[in-house]
Amino acid sequence: MKEVLGDIERWRRAGRRVALARVVDVIGSGPRDPGATMAVNEDGEVAGSVSGGCVEGAVLTEALGVLEAGEPRLCTFGYSDEEAFSVGLTCGGTIRVFVEPLDW
């Protein structure tokens, strides 16, 4: 979380809306532990990471949807280990990410 605070504050000062995505559960192997955080502003700018790249694009899409709807959501991303390796992901497992709009 600390790694995104500066960006969040800068976006807040500029009047941008921000969604916060946090890993809340990892089942099997995962790239980042619970607590890993990514912030996304309404312009699609990103700070931080929830997966080191595996699902960042999907989380970005979910975060923009949360900003549009104004409602938080719990998202699940994952593959079995066999499927993960076949598409080039080495982490396998499943991560659950809670995405919520920040309210100033």
N, C-alpha and C positions, 0 to 999 in steps of 0.2 A: 504494500500500500504506500509506503513512504516514497517509493520511486515515482509515483504519479501525482503526488500532492502539489508540486510546483506547477505542473501543467494544469491541473484542476483549478488552482487559484488564478492562474493567468486567464484561463477561459472564463471563469466567474467574473473577473474584473472587466472582461470584454463583453459581458452580457450573453455569452453563449450557453445554451442548455447542454447538460452533460449526463451521460449514463455511465454507471459503474458496474462492471462485471467482475464477479469474484468466484473462484473455484471453491465450492462448498463440500465436494465429495469426490473421491477418486476410488474407483473399483478396479482392481488389478493394477497393472503398471500404468503410470501416467507421467507426462512430462513435467508437471509442476504440482506442488503440494497444495492442499486447501489453504486459502488465504491469498494465493496468487491473484493479482488484480490488474485489470485493464480498464482504462477510462476512454470514452469516445465522446467527442463533441458533435453537435448537430451538423457540422460541416464534414464529418467523417474523419477528422484527425484523431489519431490514436496515441495513447501513452500507456506503457506497461505491456504485460503479456500474461495470458492465462494458459498458454500451451506451448510456447516456444515456436509457434508457426503452424502446428498441425491443424488447428481449427480457428485461427485468428479471423479469417475472412467470414466464417459463419457467425462468429461472435459479434463482429462488426455489424453484420446485417441485423442480427437480433437486437443489438443496442440501438440502432437507428429506428427499428420498429418500436422499441420501448419508448423512445423519445416521442415518436409520433402518437402512440396510443396513450402514453402517460401512465401505463400500468406495468408493474414489475412482472418478470416471468422466470421460471426455472427451466433451464435448457439442459438437455442431455446429449452428449457427443461421445461416440465411441465405436470401436470395432473389436471383433475378436482378434486375438493375436495373429491368427492365420490371415485374416482379411487385411489387417494393418500392414503386414509385410508385403502383401501382394500389391498394395497401392503406394508403397514406399514409406509408410509410417513405421518407425521403429518402436514407438511407445506402446502400441496396443492399448488395452484397457478402456475404461469409460470414465469420463469426467462429467460432473454436474456443475453448471455455472449459473449463479443467480445474477440476473441483470435487473437493475433498478434505476429509475431516473433520480438524479440528485435534486433536492429541493433547497433552493437558497433561502 
